[in-house]
Amino acid sequence: MDCPWKKLKPYSKNFMIMNYVSKLKRTFNLTSKETKDVYNTIQLGFSFKEFTYEDVEYCNNEIEAIEGLKYNTKSREWFIVNTPRKVYKPKKTTVTRRFNQAIDKFLREHMSRRLIL
């Protein structure tokens, strides 16, 4: 499965994230609460667009690293150092609809005046 991260199915991503979290648990000797915290931190990072597909390094169905995910050994807490990326969406304009409505109104009024005269 050597396709880009963003093309993977959600269940594949979750499976890979869970495996990555279990690898972190073994590496840092995390408690079950700390393990849940790191999993939730990763999920929230993706939800709030602090992690993107570009931040995930994986090979052979295994996440090697997530760029921006850091661990404080003194407080034993996980945190995200990436800033959320803004997704710019073009604003939908209703100008064309309003313009068409104005033309329709003009034509209705103009046609009704012709019929009356």
DRENTORKOL-3810 file (N, C-alpha, C; in nm, 4 decimals):
REM DRENTORKOL-3810
@n.u->0.0851; n.v->-0.1169; n.w->0.0000; ca.u->0.0000; ca.v->0.0000; ca.w->0.0000; c.u->0.0899; c.v->0.1236; c.w->0.0000
@n.u->0.1380; n.v->0.1591; n.w->-0.1154; ca.u->0.2287; ca.v->0.2729; ca.w->-0.1272; c.u->0.1606; c.v->0.3917; c.w->-0.1925
@n.u->0.0401; n.v->0.4199; n.w->-0.1515; ca.u->-0.0295; ca.v->0.5358; ca.w->-0.2065; c.u->-0.0177; c.v->0.6525; c.w->-0.1092
@n.u->-0.0420; n.v->0.7725; n.w->-0.1574; ca.u->-0.0311; ca.v->0.8889; ca.w->-0.0677; c.u->-0.1282; c.v->0.8801; c.w->0.0494
@n.u->-0.0900; n.v->0.9430; n.w->0.1588; ca.u->-0.1690; ca.v->0.9391; ca.w->0.2825; c.u->-0.3113; c.v->0.9866; c.w->0.2592
@n.u->-0.3281; n.v->1.0926; n.w->0.1825; ca.u->-0.4618; ca.v->1.1497; ca.w->0.1658; c.u->-0.5537; c.v->1.0602; c.w->0.0838
@n.u->-0.4980; n.v->0.9614; n.w->0.0138; ca.u->-0.5819; ca.v->0.8708; ca.w->-0.0651; c.u->-0.6191; c.v->0.7431; c.w->0.0098
@n.u->-0.5668; n.v->0.7267; n.w->0.1307; ca.u->-0.5999; ca.v->0.6084; ca.w->0.2102; c.u->-0.7414; c.v->0.6189; c.w->0.2659
@n.u->-0.8031; n.v->0.5065; n.w->0.2875; ca.u->-0.9359; ca.v->0.5024; ca.w->0.3490; c.u->-0.9229; c.v->0.5378; c.w->0.4969
@n.u->-1.0284; n.v->0.5972; n.w->0.5548; ca.u->-1.0222; ca.v->0.6362; ca.w->0.6962; c.u->-0.9897; c.v->0.5209; c.w->0.7910
@n.u->-1.0445; n.v->0.4008; n.w->0.7647; ca.u->-1.0155; ca.v->0.2890; ca.w->0.8550; c.u->-0.8693; c.v->0.2471; c.w->0.8455
@n.u->-0.8084; n.v->0.2628; n.w->0.7283; ca.u->-0.6651; ca.v->0.2313; ca.w->0.7139; c.u->-0.5810; c.v->0.3314; c.w->0.7918
@n.u->-0.6208; n.v->0.4600; n.w->0.7833; ca.u->-0.5482; ca.v->0.5628; ca.w->0.8573; c.u->-0.5589; c.v->0.5387; c.w->1.0074
@n.u->-0.6801; n.v->0.5083; n.w->1.0548; ca.u->-0.6984; ca.v->0.4823; ca.w->1.1987; c.u->-0.6160; c.v->0.3637; c.w->1.2447
@n.u->-0.6139; n.v->0.2586; n.w->1.1639; ca.u->-0.5356; ca.v->0.1403; ca.w->1.1976; c.u->-0.3875; c.v->0.1759; c.w->1.2077
@n.u->-0.3389; n.v->0.2540; n.w->1.1125; ca.u->-0.1981; ca.v->0.2927; ca.w->1.1135; c.u->-0.1674; c.v->0.3853; c.w->1.2313
@n.u->-0.2610; n.v->0.4738; n.w->1.2644; ca.u->-0.2412; ca.v->0.5629; ca.w->1.3791; c.u->-0.2380; c.v->0.4817; c.w->1.5080
@n.u->-0.3267; n.v->0.3835; n.w->1.5214; ca.u->-0.3274; ca.v->0.2995; ca.w->1.6420; c.u->-0.1973; c.v->0.2220; c.w->1.6561
@n.u->-0.1452; n.v->0.1713; n.w->1.5465; ca.u->-0.0171; ca.v->0.1011; ca.w->1.5505; c.u->0.0966; c.v->0.1966; c.w->1.5886
@n.u->0.0896; n.v->0.3182; n.w->1.5364; ca.u->0.1910; ca.v->0.4183; ca.w->1.5697; c.u->0.1857; c.v->0.4531; c.w->1.7182
@n.u->0.0643; n.v->0.4670; n.w->1.7708; ca.u->0.0478; ca.v->0.4987; ca.w->1.9134; c.u->0.1010; c.v->0.3844; c.w->1.9997
@n.u->0.0754; n.v->0.2604; n.w->1.9586; ca.u->0.1282; ca.v->0.1477; ca.w->2.0368; c.u->0.2808; c.v->0.1434; c.w->2.0303
@n.u->0.3366; n.v->0.1844; n.w->1.9172; ca.u->0.4830; ca.v->0.1937; ca.w->1.9057; c.u->0.5367; c.v->0.3028; c.w->1.9993
@n.u->0.4653; n.v->0.4167; n.w->2.0065; ca.u->0.5053; ca.v->0.5240; ca.w->2.0982; c.u->0.4938; c.v->0.4786; c.w->2.2435
@n.u->0.3923; n.v->0.3984; n.w->2.2710; ca.u->0.3729; ca.v->0.3472; ca.w->2.4079; c.u->0.4934; c.v->0.2642; c.w->2.4513
@n.u->0.5390; n.v->0.1780; n.w->2.3618; ca.u->0.6552; ca.v->0.0952; ca.w->2.3933; c.u->0.7823; c.v->0.1792; c.w->2.4037
@n.u->0.7968; n.v->0.2752; n.w->2.3135; ca.u->0.9183; ca.v->0.3569; ca.w->2.3091; c.u->0.9330; c.v->0.4454; c.w->2.4329
@n.u->0.8230; n.v->0.5112; n.w->2.4727; ca.u->0.8287; ca.v->0.6067; ca.w->2.5841; c.u->0.7755; c.v->0.5489; c.w->2.7145
@n.u->0.7398; n.v->0.4205; n.w->2.7145; ca.u->0.6882; ca.v->0.3532; ca.w->2.8339; c.u->0.5687; c.v->0.4309; c.w->2.8920
@n.u->0.4673; n.v->0.4522; n.w->2.8074; ca.u->0.3511; ca.v->0.5321; ca.w->2.8453; c.u->0.2499; c.v->0.4507; c.w->2.9239
@n.u->0.1777; n.v->0.5194; n.w->3.0119; ca.u->0.0666; ca.v->0.4558; ca.w->3.0827; c.u->-0.0544; c.v->0.4522; c.w->2.9884
@n.u->-0.1602; n.v->0.3865; n.w->3.0310; ca.u->-0.2783; ca.v->0.3787; ca.w->2.9441; c.u->-0.3416; c.v->0.5169; c.w->2.9253
@n.u->-0.3392; n.v->0.6002; n.w->3.0295; ca.u->-0.3933; ca.v->0.7360; ca.w->3.0166; c.u->-0.3098; c.v->0.8183; c.w->2.9192
@n.u->-0.1782; n.v->0.8087; n.w->2.9285; ca.u->-0.0902; ca.v->0.8811; ca.w->2.8372; c.u->-0.1060; c.v->0.8313; c.w->2.6936
@n.u->-0.1313; n.v->0.7026; n.w->2.6789; ca.u->-0.1534; ca.v->0.6455; ca.w->2.5468; c.u->-0.2814; c.v->0.7013; c.w->2.4861
@n.u->-0.3874; n.v->0.7096; n.w->2.5653; ca.u->-0.5127; ca.v->0.7696; ca.w->2.5173; c.u->-0.4913; c.v->0.9157; c.w->2.4814
@n.u->-0.4125; n.v->0.9845; n.w->2.5633; ca.u->-0.3862; ca.v->1.1258; ca.w->2.5377; c.u->-0.3139; c.v->1.1472; c.w->2.4041
@n.u->-0.2149; n.v->1.0652; n.w->2.3766; ca.u->-0.1417; ca.v->1.0824; ca.w->2.2503; c.u->-0.2325; c.v->1.0485; c.w->2.1320
@n.u->-0.3156; n.v->0.9466; n.w->2.1461; ca.u->-0.4094; ca.v->0.9121; ca.w->2.0382; c.u->-0.5068; c.v->1.0275; c.w->2.0143
@n.u->-0.5630; n.v->1.0817; n.w->2.1224; ca.u->-0.6568; ca.v->1.1944; ca.w->2.1096; c.u->-0.5882; c.v->1.3180; c.w->2.0519
@n.u->-0.4641; n.v->1.3412; n.w->2.0907; ca.u->-0.3888; ca.v->1.4553; ca.w->2.0384; c.u->-0.3703; c.v->1.4423; c.w->1.8878
@n.u->-0.3379; n.v->1.3232; n.w->1.8422; ca.u->-0.3200; ca.v->1.3007; ca.w->1.6985; c.u->-0.4520; c.v->1.3199; c.w->1.6244
@n.u->-0.5596; n.v->1.2623; n.w->1.6773; ca.u->-0.6903; ca.v->1.2753; ca.w->1.6124; c.u->-0.7333; c.v->1.4214; c.w->1.6064
@n.u->-0.7162; n.v->1.4944; n.w->1.7159; ca.u->-0.7523; ca.v->1.6359; ca.w->1.7169; c.u->-0.6642; c.v->1.7162; c.w->1.6217
@n.u->-0.5390; n.v->1.6777; n.w->1.6121; ca.u->-0.4484; ca.v->1.7453; ca.w->1.5185; c.u->-0.4964; c.v->1.7340; c.w->1.3752
@n.u->-0.5454; n.v->1.6164; n.w->1.3379; ca.u->-0.5999; ca.v->1.6000; ca.w->1.2028; c.u->-0.7343; c.v->1.6705; c.w->1.1894
@n.u->-0.8162; n.v->1.6656; n.w->1.2919; ca.u->-0.9485; ca.v->1.7285; ca.w->1.2863; c.u->-0.9389; c.v->1.8794; c.w->1.2695
@n.u->-0.8447; n.v->1.9407; n.w->1.3422; ca.u->-0.8306; ca.v->2.0856; ca.w->1.3363; c.u->-0.7263; c.v->2.1311; c.w->1.2352
@n.u->-0.6879; n.v->2.0409; n.w->1.1467; ca.u->-0.5964; ca.v->2.0706; ca.w->1.0361; c.u->-0.4593; c.v->2.1202; c.w->1.0823
@n.u->-0.4189; n.v->2.0761; n.w->1.2003; ca.u->-0.2835; ca.v->2.1069; ca.w->1.2450; c.u->-0.1859; c.v->2.0046; c.w->1.1882
@n.u->-0.2364; n.v->1.8879; n.w->1.1538; ca.u->-0.1602; ca.v->1.7874; ca.w->1.0798; c.u->-0.2248; c.v->1.7724; c.w->0.9436
@n.u->-0.1422; n.v->1.7575; n.w->0.8433; ca.u->-0.1933; ca.v->1.7286; ca.w->0.7098; c.u->-0.1232; c.v->1.6033; c.w->0.6590
@n.u->-0.1614; n.v->1.5623; n.w->0.5414; ca.u->-0.0995; ca.v->1.4425; ca.w->0.4840; c.u->0.0499; c.v->1.4627; c.w->0.4627
@n.u->0.0934; n.v->1.5874; n.w->0.4484; ca.u->0.2355; ca.v->1.6145; ca.w->0.4279; c.u->0.3173; c.v->1.5910; c.w->0.5553
@n.u->0.2521; n.v->1.5941; n.w->0.6712; ca.u->0.3217; ca.v->1.5776; ca.w->0.7984; c.u->0.3445; c.v->1.4312; c.w->0.8362
@n.u->0.2790; n.v->1.3402; n.w->0.7671; ca.u->0.2867; ca.v->1.1988; ca.w->0.8029; c.u->0.3910; c.v->1.1303; c.w->0.7159
@n.u->0.4875; n.v->1.0708; n.w->0.7818; ca.u->0.5889; ca.v->0.9920; ca.w->0.7123; c.u->0.5589; c.v->0.8447; c.w->0.7402
@n.u->0.5255; n.v->0.7709; n.w->0.6350; ca.u->0.4965; ca.v->0.6294; ca.w->0.6567; c.u->0.5529; c.v->0.5453; c.w->0.5436
@n.u->0.5781; n.v->0.4206; n.w->0.5777; ca.u->0.6352; ca.v->0.3268; ca.w->0.4827; c.u->0.5904; c.v->0.1863; c.w->0.5225
@n.u->0.5520; n.v->0.1059; n.w->0.4264; ca.u->0.5095; ca.v->-0.0324; ca.w->0.4509; c.u->0.3967; c.v->-0.0418; c.w->0.5541
@n.u->0.2937; n.v->0.0392; n.w->0.5353; ca.u->0.1768; ca.v->0.0390; ca.w->0.6247; c.u->0.2101; c.v->0.0741; c.w->0.7688
@n.u->0.3171; n.v->0.1463; n.w->0.7897; ca.u->0.3561; ca.v->0.1844; ca.w->0.9250; c.u->0.3975; c.v->0.3301; c.w->0.9268
@n.u->0.3401; n.v->0.4052; n.w->1.0206; ca.u->0.3777; ca.v->0.5460; ca.w->1.0340; c.u->0.5142; c.v->0.5517; c.w->1.1013
@n.u->0.6062; n.v->0.6206; n.w->1.0365; ca.u->0.7402; ca.v->0.6369; ca.w->1.0918; c.u->0.7438; c.v->0.7563; c.w->1.1869
@n.u->0.6792; n.v->0.8650; n.w->1.1468; ca.u->0.6786; ca.v->0.9862; ca.w->1.2292; c.u->0.5653; c.v->1.0766; c.w->1.1840
@n.u->0.5220; n.v->1.1615; n.w->1.2758; ca.u->0.4268; ca.v->1.2669; ca.w->1.2433; c.u->0.4957; c.v->1.3971; c.w->1.2790
@n.u->0.5250; n.v->1.4749; n.w->1.1770; ca.u->0.5957; ca.v->1.6009; ca.w->1.1971; c.u->0.5075; c.v->1.6979; c.w->1.2747
@n.u->0.5613; n.v->1.7526; n.w->1.3814; ca.u->0.4868; ca.v->1.8486; ca.w->1.4619; c.u->0.4332; c.v->1.7908; c.w->1.5913
@n.u->0.4410; n.v->1.6598; n.w->1.6090; ca.u->0.3980; ca.v->1.5964; ca.w->1.7330; c.u->0.5199; c.v->1.5832; c.w->1.8236
@n.u->0.5135; n.v->1.6485; n.w->1.9374; ca.u->0.6279; ca.v->1.6497; ca.w->2.0296; c.u->0.5886; c.v->1.5957; c.w->2.1662
@n.u->0.6886; n.v->1.5448; n.w->2.2368; ca.u->0.6686; ca.v->1.4863; ca.w->2.3694; c.u->0.7581; c.v->1.5572; c.w->2.4690
@n.u->0.6993; n.v->1.6023; n.w->2.5784; ca.u->0.7749; ca.v->1.6648; ca.w->2.6864; c.u->0.8035; c.v->1.5559; c.w->2.7898
@n.u->0.9306; n.v->1.5202; n.w->2.8048; ca.u->0.9667; ca.v->1.4104; ca.w->2.8944; c.u->0.9483; c.v->1.4454; c.w->3.0409
@n.u->0.9585; n.v->1.5737; n.w->3.0751; ca.u->0.9423; ca.v->1.6137; ca.w->3.2157; c.u->0.7968; c.v->1.6067; c.w->3.2593
@n.u->0.7071; n.v->1.6644; n.w->3.1786; ca.u->0.5647; ca.v->1.6633; ca.w->3.2154; c.u->0.4932; c.v->1.5403; c.w->3.1599
@n.u->0.5628; n.v->1.4642; n.w->3.0730; ca.u->0.5065; ca.v->1.3437; ca.w->3.0092; c.u->0.3764; c.v->1.3756; c.w->2.9369
@n.u->0.3787; n.v->1.4846; n.w->2.8613; ca.u->0.2617; ca.v->1.5262; ca.w->2.7844; c.u->0.2987; c.v->1.5403; c.w->2.6374
@n.u->0.2001; n.v->1.5175; n.w->2.5523; ca.u->0.2144; ca.v->1.5327; ca.w->2.4084; c.u->0.1538; c.v->1.6649; c.w->2.3675
@n.u->0.2158; n.v->1.7290; n.w->2.2710; ca.u->0.1609; ca.v->1.8539; ca.w->2.2203; c.u->0.1965; c.v->1.8691; c.w->2.0731
@n.u->0.1282; n.v->1.9623; n.w->2.0098; ca.u->0.1450; ca.v->1.9857; ca.w->1.8664; c.u->0.2128; c.v->2.1209; c.w->1.8487
@n.u->0.3200; n.v->2.1232; n.w->1.7711; ca.u->0.3909; ca.v->2.2481; ca.w->1.7480; c.u->0.3551; c.v->2.3116; c.w->1.6143
@n.u->0.2826; n.v->2.2394; n.w->1.5304; ca.u->0.2393; ca.v->2.2962; ca.w->1.4022; c.u->0.1306; c.v->2.3992; c.w->1.4254
@n.u->0.1258; n.v->2.4969; n.w->1.3390; ca.u->0.0147; ca.v->2.5909; ca.w->1.3434; c.u->-0.0900; c.v->2.5437; c.w->1.2432
@n.u->-0.2162; n.v->2.5648; n.w->1.2723; ca.u->-0.3195; ca.v->2.5195; ca.w->1.1788; c.u->-0.3031; c.v->2.5870; c.w->1.0431
@n.u->-0.3228; n.v->2.5092; n.w->0.9418; ca.u->-0.3153; ca.v->2.5637; ca.w->0.8061; c.u->-0.4522; c.v->2.6137; c.w->0.7658
@n.u->-0.4530; n.v->2.7318; n.w->0.7115; ca.u->-0.5804; ca.v->2.7883; ca.w->0.6687; c.u->-0.6133; c.v->2.7359; c.w->0.5298
@n.u->-0.7351; n.v->2.6954; n.w->0.5159; ca.u->-0.7834; ca.v->2.6505; ca.w->0.3865; c.u->-0.8680; c.v->2.7630; c.w->0.3308
@n.u->-0.8212; n.v->2.8182; n.w->0.2230; ca.u->-0.8940; ca.v->2.9286; ca.w->0.1632; c.u->-0.9947; c.v->2.8757; c.w->0.0628
@n.u->-1.1185; n.v->2.9077; n.w->0.0887; ca.u->-1.2248; ca.v->2.8693; ca.w->-0.0019; c.u->-1.2786; c.v->2.9954; c.w->-0.0661
@n.u->-1.3024; n.v->2.9893; n.w->-0.1934; ca.u->-1.3569; ca.v->3.1096; ca.w->-0.2565; c.u->-1.4952; c.v->3.1404; c.w->-0.1998
@n.u->-1.5187; n.v->3.2677; n.w->-0.1785; ca.u->-1.6478; ca.v->3.3074; ca.w->-0.1245; c.u->-1.7537; c.v->3.2910; c.w->-0.2323
@n.u->-1.8641; n.v->3.2355; n.w->-0.1903; ca.u->-1.9748; ca.v->3.2227; ca.w->-0.2837; c.u->-2.0432; c.v->3.3574; c.w->-0.2933
@n.u->-2.0630; n.v->3.4001; n.w->-0.4122; ca.u->-2.1292; ca.v->3.5279; ca.w->-0.4300; c.u->-2.2690; c.v->3.5052; c.w->-0.4834
@n.u->-2.3572; n.v->3.5858; n.w->-0.4360; ca.u->-2.4950; ca.v->3.5779; ca.w->-0.4829; c.u->-2.5242; c.v->3.6903; c.w->-0.5801
@n.u->-2.4176; n.v->3.7543; n.w->-0.6278; ca.u->-2.4340; ca.v->3.8661; ca.w->-0.7198; c.u->-2.5044; c.v->3.8198; c.w->-0.8466
@n.u->-2.4640; n.v->3.7082; n.w->-0.9014; ca.u->-2.5257; ca.v->3.6628; ca.w->-1.0261; c.u->-2.6731; c.v->3.6308; c.w->-1.0047
@n.u->-2.7059; n.v->3.5694; n.w->-0.8922; ca.u->-2.8456; ca.v->3.5388; ca.w->-0.8661; c.u->-2.9259; c.v->3.6673; c.w->-0.8505
@n.u->-2.8716; n.v->3.7618; n.w->-0.7766; ca.u->-2.9390; ca.v->3.8901; ca.w->-0.7590; c.u->-2.9530; c.v->3.9635; c.w->-0.8917
@n.u->-2.8480; n.v->3.9569; n.w->-0.9713; ca.u->-2.8520; ca.v->4.0212; ca.w->-1.1020; c.u->-2.9619; c.v->3.9595; c.w->-1.1879
@n.u->-2.9678; n.v->3.8273; n.w->-1.1885; ca.u->-3.0719; ca.v->3.7597; ca.w->-1.2663; c.u->-3.2110; c.v->3.7925; c.w->-1.2134
@n.u->-3.2237; n.v->3.8008; n.w->-1.0820; ca.u->-3.3531; ca.v->3.8371; ca.w->-1.0246; c.u->-3.3929; c.v->3.9780; c.w->-1.0655
@n.u->-3.2968; n.v->4.0697; n.w->-1.0669; ca.u->-3.3259; ca.v->4.2070; ca.w->-1.1071; c.u->-3.3685; c.v->4.2127; c.w->-1.2538
@n.u->-3.3028; n.v->4.1367; n.w->-1.3382; ca.u->-3.3401; ca.v->4.1333; ca.w->-1.4804; c.u->-3.4804; c.v->4.0761; c.w->-1.4964
@n.u->-3.5081; n.v->3.9665; n.w->-1.4255; ca.u->-3.6419; ca.v->3.9059; ca.w->-1.4333; c.u->-3.7487; c.v->4.0049; c.w->-1.3885
@n.u->-3.7221; n.v->4.0776; n.w->-1.2822; ca.u->-3.8178; ca.v->4.1760; ca.w->-1.2320; c.u->-3.8379; c.v->4.2866; c.w->-1.3348
@n.u->-3.7296; n.v->4.3336; n.w->-1.3920; ca.u->-3.7384; ca.v->4.4376; ca.w->-1.4941; c.u->-3.8213; c.v->4.3903; c.w->-1.6127
@n.u->-3.7943; n.v->4.2687; n.w->-1.6591; ca.u->-3.8681; ca.v->4.2172; ca.w->-1.7745; c.u->-4.0162; c.v->4.1999; c.w->-1.7427
@n.u->-4.0477; n.v->4.1532; n.w->-1.6229; ca.u->-4.1886; ca.v->4.1380; ca.w->-1.5854; c.u->-4.2600; c.v->4.2722; c.w->-1.5846
@n.u->-4.1937; n.v->4.3699; n.w->-1.5232; ca.u->-4.2549; ca.v->4.5032; ca.w->-1.5161; c.u->-4.2660; c.v->4.5645; c.w->-1.6552
@n.u->-4.1635; n.v->4.5479; n.w->-1.7353; ca.u->-4.1637; ca.v->4.6057; ca.w->-1.8698; c.u->-4.2699; c.v->4.5401; c.w->-1.9575
@n.u->-4.2826; n.v->4.4090; n.w->-1.9465; ca.u->-4.3819; ca.v->4.3378; ca.w->-2.0260; c.u->-4.5229; c.v->4.3741; c.w->-1.9814
@n.u->-4.5438; n.v->4.3929; n.w->-1.8525; ca.u->-4.6773; ca.v->4.4273; ca.w->-1.8047; c.u->-4.7156; c.v->4.5686; c.w->-1.8506
@n.u->-4.6187; n.v->4.6589; n.w->-1.8599; ca.u->-4.6464; ca.v->4.7938; ca.w->-1.9059; c.u->-4.6853; c.v->4.7927; c.w->-2.0535
@n.u->-4.6208; n.v->4.7088; n.w->-2.1314; ca.u->-4.6515; ca.v->4.7014; ca.w->-2.2745; c.u->-4.7918; c.v->4.6517; c.w->-2.2973
@n.u->-4.8318; n.v->4.5537; n.w->-2.2157; ca.u->-4.9631; ca.v->4.4971; ca.w->-2.2330; c.u->-5.0724; c.v->4.5976; c.w->-2.1948
@n.u->-5.0453; n.v->4.6808; n.w->-2.0975; ca.u->-5.1426; ca.v->4.7797; ca.w->-2.0520; c.u->-5.1590; c.v->4.8907; c.w->-2.1563
@n.u->-5.0510; n.v->4.9320; n.w->-2.2163; ca.u->-5.0569; ca.v->5.0402; ca.w->-2.3148; c.u->-5.1240; c.v->4.9873; c.w->-2.4353
END
